Amino acid sequence: MNKQSLTAAAREHLALARAASSGRSATTVYGGHEHVLRQTLIALRAGSGLDEHVGPGEATLHVLAGRVRMATADESWEGVTGDLLVVPEASHTLEALEDSAVFLTVAKRLH
């Protein structure tokens, strides 16, 4: 069994994101290319985000800290600490409305 503190990891990566020119920092917590399930912690400085991209398969985004906005061409959703957002498979963006840490869980499509 492997145990990790997401709270500590979020704190660490928020500090890295605040110092990074990109305004973000991320780490794979579980999974990778050889797994169907992948879990990634993403920290974003307020005002930074992820440019438009297509969802990689079934995915959820758990807001560990802060406030974010996920948007498609037609809709947008805000999430705050404790919220779970279902990631659309349509092309979408993610923006940090304040310094934020999110936990992305993806079940990748099998080819």
Buried (B, 14 or more C-beta within 10 A) or exposed (E): EEEEEBEEBBBBBBEBBBEBEEBBBBBEBEBEEEEEEBBBBBBBBBEBBBEEEEBBEBBBBBBBBBBBBBBBEEEEBBBEEEBEBEBBBEEBBBBBBEBBBBBBBBBBEEE
